Amino acid sequence: MLQKLKRLGSYLIIIVLLPYVITVFMNGQAVPASKTVDTMQVKAERDGKEMDVPLEDYCIGRMAKEIPVSYEKEALRAQAVLVRTTVYTQIKDNGSQTVFNDGYWTNDDMREQWGSGSYRKNYNRLKNAWDDTEGQVLMYGEQLAYVPYCRLTNGNTRDGKEVLGNEPRNLSIAATETGAKMMHISTDYVFNGNGTRPYTEFDTPDPKSAYGVTKLAGEKFVQQFAKEFFIIRTAWLYGDGNNFVKTMLKLSETHDEVSVVKDQLGTPTSAAELARAMAWLL
């Protein structure tokens, strides 16, 4: 009986922790990039003109434009990894003469946005994040990951272990060592979004966003390190709080017609039903 209670406790801990532990996965250890790349000049387009800019200045300028400098240190470090991955991927694919046309802030832009009094402090926060992650890039398999956007939207609420870590791997190892089953919550974003029918477990993943790539990396950690596991891909969850389903029901009481987008297809999923299904699996 005691053994059963211990195993049940292990299941509950893993289930409770999973929704909170990670948003960006590093598929393996951080991969050091060439320092030659870090110190090179890149061509950046600004106001219709091309100019040579030190790679570090360009990347810090992108960070300044793309993420609030008030975010937690670990979120800034995660942002530095995403920006570096994006820039290195473009250089790898298009060569050293790549012209970067993504917006970035110059030092003058930073002074204007932050004010002269806050410029040095804010700049140093971004510079430290860049230096602390020197050479680190996001990998998917043996290749640089495709990161189509470089913006962490939750930097004020997530700590470092949630944006840079190997928690799915560590949880899987712990589950195996204790004899527990691993239950990993994933997403339909591991697919490319071009389907015309509900996805099944037999469909080939083809993520097109950084979120999808990292969630798929988490799945692979679980498959590699957990002896017994379930991977649940869910989407469009709704429960007791405010959600799309409740909004539509409420609007239907006061409106004869409701205008909503029509270019998205999905399957609304009850959080309560999902919880019952997870308990049944265990």
LUMPA-14580 format. One record per atom (N, C-alpha, C): residue in one letter; atom name; z, x, y; residue number from 1. Coordinates in steps of 0.1 Angstrom, whole numbers, plus 5000, padded with zeros to 4 digits. Layout:
// residues N
   aa   at     c3     c1     c2     i
    A   CA      Z      X      Y   NUM
...
This chain:
// residues 282
   aa   at     c3     c1     c2     i
    M    N   5000   5008   4988     1
    M   CA   5000   5000   5000     1
    M    C   5000   5009   5013     1
    L    N   5009   5019   5012     2
    L   CA   5009   5028   5024     2
    L    C   4996   5035   5026     2
    Q    N   4989   5039   5015     3
    Q   CA   4976   5046   5017     3
    Q    C   4966   5036   5023     3
    K    N   4966   5023   5019     4
    K   CA   4957   5014   5025     4
    K    C   4960   5012   5040     4
    L    N   4973   5012   5044     5
    L   CA   4976   5010   5058     5
    L    C   4971   5022   5066     5
    K    N   4973   5035   5060     6
    K   CA   4968   5047   5067     6
    K    C   4953   5046   5069     6
    R    N   4945   5042   5059     7
    R   CA   4931   5041   5060     7
    R    C   4927   5030   5070     7
    L    N   4934   5019   5070     8
    L   CA   4931   5008   5080     8
    L    C   4934   5013   5094     8
    G    N   4944   5021   5096     9
    G   CA   4947   5027   5109     9
    G    C   4936   5036   5114     9
    S    N   4931   5044   5104    10
    S   CA   4920   5053   5108    10
    S    C   4908   5045   5112    10
    Y    N   4905   5034   5105    11
    Y   CA   4893   5026   5109    11
    Y    C   4895   5020   5123    11
    L    N   4907   5015   5126    12
    L   CA   4910   5009   5139    12
    L    C   4909   5019   5150    12
    I    N   4914   5031   5148    13
    I   CA   4913   5042   5159    13
    I    C   4899   5045   5162    13
    I    N   4891   5047   5151    14
    I   CA   4877   5050   5154    14
    I    C   4869   5039   5161    14
    I    N   4872   5026   5157    15
    I   CA   4865   5015   5163    15
    I    C   4869   5014   5178    15
    V    N   4882   5016   5181    16
    V   CA   4887   5014   5194    16
    V    C   4881   5025   5203    16
    L    N   4880   5037   5198    17
    L   CA   4876   5049   5206    17
    L    C   4861   5049   5209    17
    L    N   4853   5044   5199    18
    L   CA   4839   5047   5200    18
    L    C   4832   5042   5213    18
    P    N   4835   5030   5218    19
    P   CA   4828   5025   5230    19
    P    C   4831   5034   5242    19
    Y    N   4841   5042   5242    20
    Y   CA   4845   5049   5254    20
    Y    C   4842   5064   5253    20
    V    N   4839   5070   5242    21
    V   CA   4839   5084   5241    21
    V    C   4828   5092   5246    21
    I    N   4816   5086   5247    22
    I   CA   4804   5095   5251    22
    I    C   4793   5087   5257    22
    T    N   4787   5093   5267    23
    T   CA   4775   5087   5273    23
    T    C   4763   5097   5272    23
    V    N   4767   5110   5272    24
    V   CA   4756   5120   5271    24
    V    C   4760   5129   5260    24
    F    N   4752   5131   5250    25
    F   CA   4755   5140   5239    25
    F    C   4747   5153   5240    25
    M    N   4753   5164   5236    26
    M   CA   4746   5176   5235    26
    M    C   4743   5178   5220    26
    N    N   4731   5178   5216    27
    N   CA   4727   5179   5202    27
    N    C   4729   5194   5198    27
    G    N   4741   5197   5194    28
    G   CA   4744   5211   5191    28
    G    C   4750   5218   5203    28
    Q    N   4753   5231   5201    29
    Q   CA   4759   5238   5212    29
    Q    C   4749   5240   5224    29
    A    N   4755   5242   5236    30
    A   CA   4747   5244   5248    30
    A    C   4738   5256   5245    30
    V    N   4725   5255   5249    31
    V   CA   4716   5265   5247    31
    V    C   4714   5273   5259    31
    P    N   4717   5286   5259    32
    P   CA   4715   5295   5271    32
    P    C   4700   5296   5274    32
    A    N   4697   5294   5287    33
    A   CA   4683   5296   5291    33
    A    C   4682   5310   5298    33
    S    N   4670   5315   5299    34
    S   CA   4667   5328   5304    34
    S    C   4672   5328   5319    34
    K    N   4679   5339   5322    35
    K   CA   4684   5341   5336    35
    K    C   4672   5343   5345    35
    T    N   4661   5348   5339    36
    T   CA   4649   5350   5347    36
    T    C   4644   5337   5353    36
    V    N   4645   5326   5345    37
    V   CA   4641   5313   5350    37
    V    C   4651   5308   5361    37
    D    N   4664   5311   5359    38
    D   CA   4674   5307   5369    38
    D    C   4671   5313   5383    38
    T    N   4666   5325   5383    39
    T   CA   4664   5332   5396    39
    T    C   4650   5331   5401    39
    M    N   4641   5324   5395    40
    M   CA   4627   5324   5399    40
    M    C   4625   5315   5411    40
    Q    N   4614   5316   5418    41
    Q   CA   4610   5307   5429    41
    Q    C   4601   5296   5423    41
    V    N   4603   5284   5428    42
    V   CA   4595   5273   5424    42
    V    C   4587   5267   5436    42
    K    N   4577   5260   5433    43
    K   CA   4569   5253   5444    43
    K    C   4574   5239   5445    43
    A    N   4578   5235   5457    44
    A   CA   4583   5222   5459    44
    A    C   4575   5216   5470    44
    E    N   4572   5203   5469    45
    E   CA   4564   5196   5479    45
    E    C   4574   5188   5488    45
    R    N   4572   5190   5501    46
    R   CA   4581   5183   5510    46
    R    C   4572   5179   5522    46
    D    N   4572   5166   5526    47
    D   CA   4564   5162   5537    47
    D    C   4550   5165   5536    47
    G    N   4545   5165   5523    48
    G   CA   4531   5167   5521    48
    G    C   4527   5182   5521    48
    K    N   4537   5191   5522    49
    K   CA   4534   5205   5522    49
    K    C   4541   5212   5510    49
    E    N   4535   5222   5504    50
    E   CA   4541   5230   5493    50
    E    C   4548   5242   5499    50
    M    N   4559   5245   5494    51
    M   CA   4566   5257   5498    51
    M    C   4574   5263   5487    51
    D    N   4576   5276   5487    52
    D   CA   4583   5283   5477    52
    D    C   4598   5282   5480    52
    V    N   4605   5278   5469    53
    V   CA   4620   5276   5471    53
    V    C   4627   5282   5459    53
    P    N   4638   5290   5461    54
    P   CA   4645   5295   5450    54
    P    C   4649   5283   5440    54
    L    N   4648   5285   5427    55
    L   CA   4650   5274   5418    55
    L    C   4664   5269   5419    55
    E    N   4674   5278   5421    56
    E   CA   4688   5273   5423    56
    E    C   4689   5264   5435    56
    D    N   4683   5268   5446    57
    D   CA   4684   5259   5458    57
    D    C   4677   5246   5456    57
    Y    N   4666   5246   5449    58
    Y   CA   4659   5233   5447    58
    Y    C   4668   5224   5438    58
    C    N   4674   5230   5427    59
    C   CA   4681   5221   5418    59
    C    C   4694   5216   5425    59
    I    N   4701   5225   5432    60
    I   CA   4713   5220   5439    60
    I    C   4709   5209   5450    60
    G    N   4697   5211   5456    61
    G   CA   4692   5201   5465    61
    G    C   4690   5188   5459    61
    R    N   4684   5188   5446    62
    R   CA   4682   5176   5439    62
    R    C   4695   5169   5435    62
    M    N   4705   5177   5431    63
    M   CA   4718   5172   5428    63
    M    C   4724   5165   5440    63
    A    N   4723   5171   5452    64
    A   CA   4729   5166   5464    64
    A    C   4723   5152   5467    64
    K    N   4710   5151   5464    65
    K   CA   4703   5138   5467    65
    K    C   4705   5128   5457    65
    E    N   4708   5131   5445    66
    E   CA   4708   5122   5434    66
    E    C   4721   5117   5429    66
    I    N   4732   5124   5433    67
    I   CA   4745   5120   5428    67
    I    C   4755   5122   5439    67
    P    N   4764   5113   5441    68
    P   CA   4775   5114   5452    68
    P    C   4783   5126   5449    68
    V    N   4785   5134   5459    69
    V   CA   4793   5147   5457    69
    V    C   4808   5144   5455    69
    S    N   4812   5132   5457    70
    S   CA   4826   5128   5454    70
    S    C   4829   5125   5439    70
    Y    N   4819   5126   5431    71
    Y   CA   4821   5123   5417    71
    Y    C   4830   5134   5411    71
    E    N   4835   5131   5399    72
    E   CA   4844   5140   5392    72
    E    C   4837   5153   5389    72
    K    N   4844   5164   5388    73
    K   CA   4838   5177   5385    73
    K    C   4829   5177   5373    73
    E    N   4834   5171   5362    74
    E   CA   4827   5171   5349    74
    E    C   4814   5163   5350    74
    A    N   4814   5152   5359    75
    A   CA   4802   5145   5361    75
    A    C   4792   5153   5368    75
    L    N   4797   5161   5378    76
    L   CA   4787   5170   5385    76
    L    C   4781   5180   5376    76
    R    N   4790   5185   5367    77
    R   CA   4785   5195   5357    77
    R    C   4774   5189   5348    77
    A    N   4777   5176   5344    78
    A   CA   4767   5169   5335    78
    A    C   4754   5167   5343    78
    Q    N   4755   5164   5356    79
    Q   CA   4743   5162   5364    79
    Q    C   4736   5175   5365    79
    A    N   4743   5186   5366    80
    A   CA   4736   5199   5367    80
    A    C   4728   5202   5354    80
    V    N   4734   5198   5343    81
    V   CA   4727   5200   5330    81
    V    C   4714   5192   5329    81
    L    N   4715   5179   5334    82
    L   CA   4704   5170   5334    82
    L    C   4693   5175   5343    82
    V    N   4696   5179   5355    83
    V   CA   4686   5184   5365    83
    V    C   4680   5197   5359    83
    R    N   4688   5206   5354    84
    R   CA   4682   5218   5348    84
    R    C   4673   5215   5337    84
    T    N   4677   5206   5328    85
    T   CA   4668   5202   5317    85
    T    C   4655   5197   5322    85
    T    N   4655   5188   5332    86
    T   CA   4643   5182   5337    86
    T    C   4634   5193   5343    86
    V    N   4639   5202   5351    87
    V   CA   4631   5212   5357    87
    V    C   4625   5222   5347    87
    Y    N   4634   5226   5338    88
    Y   CA   4629   5235   5327    88
    Y    C   4618   5229   5319    88
    T    N   4620   5216   5316    89
    T   CA   4610   5209   5308    89
    T    C   4596   5209   5315    89
    Q    N   4596   5206   5328    90
    Q   CA   4584   5206   5335    90
    Q    C   4577   5220   5336    90
    I    N   4586   5230   5338    91
    I   CA   4580   5244   5338    91
    I    C   4575   5248   5324    91
    K    N   4582   5244   5313    92
    K   CA   4577   5247   5300    92
    K    C   4564   5240   5297    92
    D    N   4562   5227   5302    93
    D   CA   4550   5220   5299    93
    D    C   4538   5223   5308    93
    N    N   4541   5227   5320    94
    N   CA   4531   5229   5330    94
    N    C   4529   5243   5336    94
    G    N   4538   5252   5332    95
    G   CA   4537   5265   5336    95
    G    C   4545   5268   5349    95
    S    N   4546   5281   5353    96
    S   CA   4554   5285   5364    96
    S    C   4548   5280   5378    96
    Q    N   4536   5276   5378    97
    Q   CA   4530   5271   5390    97
    Q    C   4532   5256   5392    97
    T    N   4541   5250   5384    98
    T   CA   4544   5236   5386    98
    T    C   4548   5233   5400    98
    V    N   4543   5222   5406    99
    V   CA   4547   5218   5419    99
    V    C   4556   5206   5417    99
    F    N   4568   5207   5422   100
    F   CA   4578   5197   5420   100
    F    C   4578   5187   5433   100
    N    N   4576   5175   5430   101
    N   CA   4575   5165   5441   101
    N    C   4586   5155   5441   101
    D    N   4597   5158   5433   102
    D   CA   4609   5150   5433   102
    D    C   4617   5153   5446   102
    G    N   4622   5143   5452   103
    G   CA   4629   5146   5464   103
    G    C   4642   5155   5463   103
    Y    N   4644   5163   5473   104
    Y   CA   4656   5171   5472   104
    Y    C   4661   5173   5487   104
    W    N   4673   5177   5488   105
    W   CA   4679   5180   5502   105
    W    C   4679   5195   5504   105
    T    N   4674   5199   5516   106
    T   CA   4676   5212   5521   106
    T    C   4690   5214   5526   106
    N    N   4694   5226   5530   107
    N   CA   4707   5228   5536   107
    N    C   4709   5220   5549   107
    D    N   4698   5219   5556   108
    D   CA   4698   5212   5569   108
    D    C   4701   5197   5566   108
    D    N   4694   5192   5555   109
    D   CA   4696   5178   5551   109
    D    C   4711   5175   5548   109
    M    N   4716   5185   5540   110
    M   CA   4730   5183   5536   110
    M    C   4740   5183   5548   110
    R    N   4737   5191   5558   111
    R   CA   4746   5191   5570   111
    R    C   4744   5178   5577   111
    E    N   4732   5173   5578   112
    E   CA   4730   5160   5584   112
    E    C   4737   5149   5577   112
    Q    N   4736   5149   5564   113
    Q   CA   4742   5138   5556   113
    Q    C   4757   5138   5555   113
    W    N   4762   5150   5554   114
    W   CA   4777   5152   5552   114
    W    C   4784   5155   5565   114
    G    N   4777   5160   5574   115
    G   CA   4784   5165   5586   115
    G    C   4788   5180   5585   115
    S    N   4787   5187   5596   116
    S   CA   4790   5202   5595   116
    S    C   4803   5205   5590   116
    G    N   4813   5196   5593   117
    G   CA   4827   5199   5588   117
    G    C   4829   5198   5573   117
    S    N   4821   5190   5566   118
    S   CA   4822   5188   5552   118
    S    C   4811   5195   5544   118
    Y    N   4802   5201   5551   119
    Y   CA   4790   5207   5544   119
    Y    C   4795   5218   5535   119
    R    N   4802   5228   5539   120
    R   CA   4806   5239   5530   120
    R    C   4814   5235   5518   120
    K    N   4823   5226   5520   121
    K   CA   4831   5221   5509   121
    K    C   4823   5214   5499   121
    N    N   4814   5205   5503   122
    N   CA   4806   5197   5494   122
    N    C   4795   5206   5487   122
    Y    N   4789   5215   5495   123
    Y   CA   4779   5224   5489   123
    Y    C   4786   5232   5478   123
    N    N   4798   5237   5480   124
    N   CA   4805   5246   5470   124
    N    C   4808   5238   5458   124
    R    N   4811   5225   5459   125
    R   CA   4813   5217   5447   125
    R    C   4801   5216   5438   125
    L    N   4789   5214   5444   126
    L   CA   4777   5214   5436   126
    L    C   4773   5228   5431   126
    K    N   4775   5238   5439   127
    K   CA   4772   5252   5435   127
    K    C   4781   5256   5423   127
    N    N   4793   5252   5424   128
    N   CA   4802   5255   5413   128
    N    C   4798   5248   5400   128
    A    N   4794   5235   5401   129
    A   CA   4789   5228   5389   129
    A    C   4777   5235   5383   129
    W    N   4768   5239   5392   130
    W   CA   4756   5246   5387   130
    W    C   4760   5259   5380   130
    D    N   4769   5267   5386   131
    D   CA   4773   5280   5380   131
    D    C   4781   5278   5367   131
    D    N   4789   5268   5367   132
    D   CA   4798   5266   5355   132
    D    C   4789   5262   5343   132
    T    N   4777   5257   5345   133
    T   CA   4769   5253   5334   133
    T    C   4757   5262   5333   133
    E    N   4758   5274   5337   134
    E   CA   4747   5283   5337   134
    E    C   4740   5284   5324   134
    G    N   4727   5281   5324   135
    G   CA   4719   5282   5312   135
    G    C   4719   5270   5303   135
    Q    N   4728   5260   5306   136
    Q   CA   4730   5249   5296   136
    Q    C   4719   5238   5299   136
    V    N   4713   5234   5288   137
    V   CA   4703   5224   5289   137
    V    C   4705   5214   5277   137
    L    N   4700   5202   5279   138
    L   CA   4701   5191   5269   138
    L    C   4690   5193   5259   138
    M    N   4694   5194   5246   139
    M   CA   4684   5196   5235   139
    M    C   4683   5183   5227   139
    Y    N   4671   5181   5221   140
    Y   CA   4669   5170   5211   140
    Y    C   4662   5177   5200   140
    G    N   4669   5179   5189   141
    G   CA   4663   5187   5178   141
    G    C   4662   5201   5183   141
    E    N   4650   5207   5182   142
    E   CA   4648   5221   5186   142
    E    C   4641   5221   5199   142
    Q    N   4639   5210   5206   143
    Q   CA   4632   5210   5218   143
    Q    C   4640   5206   5230   143
    L    N   4636   5209   5242   144
    L   CA   4643   5204   5254   144
    L    C   4641   5189   5254   144
    A    N   4652   5182   5257   145
    A   CA   4651   5167   5257   145
    A    C   4643   5162   5269   145
    Y    N   4636   5151   5266   146
    Y   CA   4629   5144   5277   146
    Y    C   4639   5136   5285   146
    V    N   4641   5139   5298   147
    V   CA   4650   5132   5306   147
    V    C   4643   5126   5318   147
    P    N   4639   5113   5317   148
    P   CA   4630   5107   5327   148
    P    C   4638   5103   5340   148
    Y    N   4651   5104   5340   149
    Y   CA   4658   5101   5352   149
    Y    C   4670   5111   5352   149
    C    N   4675   5114   5364   150
    C   CA   4686   5123   5365   150
    C    C   4697   5118   5374   150
    R    N   4703   5107   5370   151
    R   CA   4713   5101   5378   151
    R    C   4724   5096   5369   151
    L    N   4737   5101   5370   152
    L   CA   4748   5096   5363   152
    L    C   4754   5085   5372   152
    T    N   4754   5073   5367   153
    T   CA   4759   5062   5376   153
    T    C   4774   5059   5374   153
    N    N   4781   5066   5366   154
    N   CA   4795   5063   5363   154
    N    C   4804   5075   5365   154
    G    N   4800   5084   5374   155
    G   CA   4807   5096   5376   155
    G    C   4821   5094   5381   155
    N    N   4824   5083   5387   156
    N   CA   4838   5081   5393   156
    N    C   4848   5076   5382   156
    T    N   4843   5071   5371   157
    T   CA   4852   5065   5361   157
    T    C   4852   5072   5348   157
    R    N   4843   5082   5345   158
    R   CA   4842   5089   5333   158
    R    C   4848   5103   5334   158
    D    N   4856   5107   5324   159
    D   CA   4860   5121   5325   159
    D    C   4851   5130   5318   159
    G    N   4854   5143   5318   160
    G   CA   4845   5153   5313   160
    G    C   4841   5151   5298   160
    K    N   4851   5147   5290   161
    K   CA   4849   5146   5275   161
    K    C   4839   5135   5272   161
    E    N   4837   5126   5282   162
    E   CA   4828   5115   5280   162
    E    C   4814   5118   5284   162
    V    N   4812   5128   5292   163
    V   CA   4798   5131   5297   163
    V    C   4793   5144   5291   163
    L    N   4802   5153   5286   164
    L   CA   4797   5165   5280   164
    L    C   4807   5167   5268   164
    G    N   4802   5164   5256   165
    G   CA   4811   5166   5244   165
    G    C   4804   5162   5231   165
    N    N   4811   5164   5220   166
    N   CA   4806   5162   5207   166
    N    C   4815   5152   5199   166
    E    N   4820   5142   5206   167
    E   CA   4829   5133   5200   167
    E    C   4824   5126   5187   167
    P    N   4811   5121   5187   168
    P   CA   4806   5115   5175   168
    P    C   4807   5125   5163   168
    R    N   4804   5137   5166   169
    R   CA   4805   5147   5155   169
    R    C   4819   5149   5151   169
    N    N   4828   5151   5161   170
    N   CA   4842   5153   5157   170
    N    C   4849   5141   5150   170
    L    N   4845   5129   5155   171
    L   CA   4851   5117   5148   171
    L    C   4845   5116   5134   171
    S    N   4833   5120   5132   172
    S   CA   4827   5119   5119   172
    S    C   4834   5129   5109   172
    I    N   4836   5141   5114   173
    I   CA   4844   5151   5106   173
    I    C   4858   5146   5103   173
    A    N   4864   5140   5113   174
    A   CA   4878   5135   5110   174
    A    C   4878   5124   5100   174
    A    N   4868   5115   5101   175
    A   CA   4867   5104   5092   175
    A    C   4865   5109   5078   175
    T    N   4857   5119   5076   176
    T   CA   4854   5124   5063   176
    T    C   4867   5131   5057   176
    E    N   4874   5138   5066   177
    E   CA   4886   5145   5061   177
    E    C   4897   5136   5057   177
    T    N   4898   5124   5063   178
    T   CA   4908   5115   5061   178
    T    C   4904   5104   5051   178
    G    N   4892   5104   5047   179
    G   CA   4887   5094   5038   179
    G    C   4884   5081   5044   179
    A    N   4882   5081   5057   180
    A   CA   4879   5068   5065   180
    A    C   4864   5066   5066   180
    K    N   4860   5054   5068   181
    K   CA   4846   5051   5071   181
    K    C   4844   5052   5086   181
    M    N   4832   5057   5089   182
    M   CA   4829   5059   5103   182
    M    C   4820   5047   5108   182
    M    N   4824   5040   5118   183
    M   CA   4815   5029   5124   183
    M    C   4811   5033   5138   183
    H    N   4798   5035   5140   184
    H   CA   4792   5040   5152   184
    H    C   4784   5029   5159   184
    I    N   4788   5027   5172   185
    I   CA   4781   5016   5179   185
    I    C   4769   5023   5187   185
    S    N   4757   5018   5184   186
    S   CA   4745   5024   5191   186
    S    C   4738   5013   5198   186
    T    N   4725   5014   5201   187
    T   CA   4718   5005   5210   187
    T    C   4704   5004   5206   187
    D    N   4697   4994   5211   188
    D   CA   4683   4992   5209   188
    D    C   4675   5002   5218   188
    Y    N   4682   5009   5227   189
    Y   CA   4675   5019   5235   189
    Y    C   4670   5031   5227   189
    V    N   4673   5032   5214   190
    V   CA   4668   5042   5206   190
    V    C   4653   5040   5203   190
    F    N   4648   5028   5206   191
    F   CA   4634   5024   5204   191
    F    C   4627   5025   5217   191
    N    N   4613   5024   5217   192
    N   CA   4605   5026   5229   192
    N    C   4604   5013   5237   192
    G    N   4608   5002   5232   193
    G   CA   4608   4989   5240   193
    G    C   4594   4982   5240   193
    N    N   4585   4987   5231   194
    N   CA   4572   4981   5231   194
    N    C   4571   4971   5219   194
    G    N   4581   4968   5213   195
    G   CA   4581   4959   5201   195
    G    C   4578   4944   5205   195
    T    N   4572   4937   5196   196
    T   CA   4570   4923   5199   196
    T    C   4578   4914   5189   196
    R    N   4587   4920   5182   197
    R   CA   4595   4913   5172   197
    R    C   4609   4920   5172   197
    P    N   4619   4913   5167   198
    P   CA   4632   4920   5166   198
    P    C   4631   4933   5158   198
    Y    N   4638   4944   5162   199
    Y   CA   4637   4956   5155   199
    Y    C   4646   4955   5142   199
    T    N   4642   4963   5132   200
    T   CA   4650   4964   5120   200
    T    C   4654   4978   5118   200
    E    N   4663   4981   5108   201
    E   CA   4668   4994   5105   201
    E    C   4657   5003   5100   201
    F    N   4645   4997   5096   202
    F   CA   4634   5005   5091   202
    F    C   4624   5010   5102   202
    D    N   4626   5005   5114   203
    D   CA   4617   5009   5125   203
    D    C   4620   5023   5129   203
    T    N   4610   5031   5133   204
    T   CA   4611   5045   5137   204
    T    C   4617   5046   5151   204
    P    N   4628   5052   5154   205
    P   CA   4633   5054   5167   205
    P    C   4623   5062   5176   205
    D    N   4622   5058   5188   206
    D   CA   4613   5065   5198   206
    D    C   4619   5063   5212   206
    P    N   4630   5069   5215   207
    P   CA   4637   5066   5228   207
    P    C   4628   5072   5240   207
    K    N   4628   5064   5251   208
    K   CA   4621   5068   5263   208
    K    C   4630   5070   5275   208
    S    N   4643   5070   5273   209
    S   CA   4652   5073   5284   209
    S    C   4662   5083   5279   209
    A    N   4669   5089   5289   210
    A   CA   4680   5098   5286   210
    A    C   4691   5091   5278   210
    Y    N   4694   5079   5282   211
    Y   CA   4704   5071   5275   211
    Y    C   4700   5070   5260   211
    G    N   4688   5066   5257   212
    G   CA   4683   5064   5244   212
    G    C   4683   5077   5236   212
    V    N   4679   5088   5242   213
    V   CA   4679   5101   5235   213
    V    C   4693   5105   5231   213
    T    N   4702   5103   5240   214
    T   CA   4716   5107   5237   214
    T    C   4722   5099   5227   214
    K    N   4720   5085   5227   215
    K   CA   4725   5077   5217   215
    K    C   4720   5080   5203   215
    L    N   4707   5083   5203   216
    L   CA   4701   5087   5190   216
    L    C   4707   5100   5185   216
    A    N   4709   5109   5194   217
    A   CA   4716   5122   5190   217
    A    C   4729   5119   5184   217
    G    N   4737   5109   5190   218
    G   CA   4750   5105   5184   218
    G    C   4748   5100   5170   218
    E    N   4738   5092   5168   219
    E   CA   4735   5087   5154   219
    E    C   4733   5098   5144   219
    K    N   4726   5108   5149   220
    K   CA   4723   5119   5140   220
    K    C   4735   5127   5137   220
    F    N   4745   5129   5146   221
    F   CA   4757   5135   5144   221
    F    C   4765   5127   5132   221
    V    N   4765   5114   5134   222
    V   CA   4772   5106   5124   222
    V    C   4766   5108   5110   222
    Q    N   4752   5107   5109   223
    Q   CA   4745   5109   5097   223
    Q    C   4748   5122   5090   223
    Q    N   4750   5132   5099   224
    Q   CA   4751   5146   5094   224
    Q    C   4765   5149   5089   224
    F    N   4775   5144   5096   225
    F   CA   4789   5148   5093   225
    F    C   4798   5137   5087   225
    A    N   4794   5125   5087   226
    A   CA   4803   5114   5081   226
    A    C   4798   5112   5066   226
    K    N   4808   5111   5057   227
    K   CA   4805   5108   5043   227
    K    C   4801   5094   5041   227
    E    N   4809   5085   5047   228
    E   CA   4807   5070   5046   228
    E    C   4806   5065   5061   228
    F    N   4796   5058   5064   229
    F   CA   4794   5054   5078   229
    F    C   4785   5042   5079   229
    F    N   4787   5035   5090   230
    F   CA   4778   5024   5094   230
    F    C   4773   5027   5109   230
    I    N   4761   5025   5111   231
    I   CA   4755   5027   5125   231
    I    C   4750   5013   5129   231
    I    N   4756   5008   5139   232
    I   CA   4753   4994   5144   232
    I    C   4746   4995   5157   232
    R    N   4733   4990   5157   233
    R   CA   4726   4990   5170   233
    R    C   4726   4976   5175   233
    T    N   4732   4974   5186   234
    T   CA   4734   4961   5192   234
    T    C   4728   4961   5206   234
    A    N   4727   4949   5212   235
    A   CA   4721   4948   5226   235
    A    C   4725   4935   5232   235
    W    N   4725   4934   5245   236
    W   CA   4727   4921   5253   236
    W    C   4740   4915   5248   236
    L    N   4751   4922   5248   237
    L   CA   4764   4917   5244   237
    L    C   4769   4907   5254   237
    Y    N   4776   4897   5250   238
    Y   CA   4783   4888   5259   238
    Y    C   4796   4883   5252   238
    G    N   4806   4881   5261   239
    G   CA   4819   4877   5256   239
    G    C   4827   4868   5265   239
    D    N   4840   4871   5267   240
    D   CA   4848   4863   5276   240
    D    C   4846   4865   5291   240
    G    N   4841   4877   5295   241
    G   CA   4839   4880   5309   241
    G    C   4826   4874   5314   241
    N    N   4822   4877   5326   242
    N   CA   4810   4873   5332   242
    N    C   4798   4879   5325   242
    N    N   4788   4871   5322   243
    N   CA   4776   4876   5315   243
    N    C   4765   4867   5317   243
    F    N   4753   4871   5313   244
    F   CA   4741   4864   5315   244
    F    C   4741   4850   5310   244
    V    N   4746   4848   5297   245
    V   CA   4746   4835   5291   245
    V    C   4755   4825   5299   245
    K    N   4767   4829   5303   246
    K   CA   4775   4820   5311   246
    K    C   4769   4817   5324   246
    T    N   4762   4827   5330   247
    T   CA   4756   4825   5343   247
    T    C   4745   4814   5342   247
    M    N   4737   4815   5331   248
    M   CA   4727   4805   5329   248
    M    C   4732   4791   5327   248
    L    N   4743   4790   5319   249
    L   CA   4749   4777   5316   249
    L    C   4755   4771   5328   249
    K    N   4761   4779   5337   250
    K   CA   4767   4774   5349   250
    K    C   4756   4770   5359   250
    L    N   4745   4777   5360   251
    L   CA   4734   4773   5369   251
    L    C   4727   4760   5364   251
    S    N   4727   4759   5351   252
    S   CA   4721   4747   5346   252
    S    C   4728   4734   5349   252
    E    N   4741   4735   5353   253
    E   CA   4748   4723   5357   253
    E    C   4745   4719   5371   253
    T    N   4740   4728   5379   254
    T   CA   4738   4725   5393   254
    T    C   4723   4726   5397   254
    H    N   4714   4731   5388   255
    H   CA   4700   4733   5392   255
    H    C   4691   4727   5382   255
    D    N   4681   4720   5386   256
    D   CA   4671   4715   5377   256
    D    C   4662   4726   5372   256
    E    N   4659   4737   5380   257
    E   CA   4651   4748   5377   257
    E    C   4659   4761   5380   257
    V    N   4657   4771   5372   258
    V   CA   4664   4784   5374   258
    V    C   4653   4795   5373   258
    S    N   4652   4803   5383   259
    S   CA   4643   4814   5383   259
    S    C   4649   4827   5377   259
    V    N   4643   4832   5367   260
    V   CA   4648   4845   5361   260
    V    C   4635   4854   5358   260
    V    N   4638   4866   5355   261
    V   CA   4627   4875   5351   261
    V    C   4621   4871   5338   261
    K    N   4609   4874   5336   262
    K   CA   4603   4870   5323   262
    K    C   4596   4881   5316   262
    D    N   4599   4893   5320   263
    D   CA   4592   4905   5314   263
    D    C   4602   4913   5305   263
    Q    N   4613   4906   5301   264
    Q   CA   4623   4913   5292   264
    Q    C   4625   4904   5280   264
    L    N   4625   4910   5268   265
    L   CA   4628   4903   5256   265
    L    C   4640   4910   5249   265
    G    N   4649   4901   5245   266
    G   CA   4661   4907   5238   266
    G    C   4668   4896   5230   266
    T    N   4678   4900   5224   267
    T   CA   4686   4891   5215   267
    T    C   4701   4891   5220   267
    P    N   4705   4881   5228   268
    P   CA   4719   4880   5232   268
    P    C   4728   4880   5220   268
    T    N   4738   4889   5220   269
    T   CA   4747   4890   5209   269
    T    C   4761   4887   5213   269
    S    N   4768   4878   5206   270
    S   CA   4782   4875   5208   270
    S    C   4791   4887   5204   270
    A    N   4799   4891   5213   271
    A   CA   4808   4902   5210   271
    A    C   4818   4898   5199   271
    A    N   4822   4885   5199   272
    A   CA   4831   4880   5188   272
    A    C   4824   4880   5175   272
    E    N   4812   4876   5174   273
    E   CA   4804   4876   5162   273
    E    C   4802   4890   5157   273
    L    N   4799   4899   5166   274
    L   CA   4797   4913   5163   274
    L    C   4810   4919   5157   274
    A    N   4821   4916   5163   275
    A   CA   4834   4921   5158   275
    A    C   4837   4916   5144   275
    R    N   4834   4903   5141   276
    R   CA   4836   4898   5128   276
    R    C   4827   4905   5118   276
    A    N   4814   4907   5122   277
    A   CA   4805   4914   5113   277
    A    C   4810   4928   5110   277
    M    N   4815   4935   5120   278
    M   CA   4821   4949   5118   278
    M    C   4833   4948   5108   278
    A    N   4841   4939   5110   279
    A   CA   4853   4937   5101   279
    A    C   4849   4935   5087   279
    W    N   4838   4926   5085   280
    W   CA   4833   4923   5072   280
    W    C   4828   4936   5065   280
    L    N   4821   4944   5073   281
    L   CA   4815   4957   5068   281
    L    C   4826   4966   5062   281
    L    N   4837   4966   5069   282
    L   CA   4848   4975   5065   282
    L    C   4856   4970   5053   282
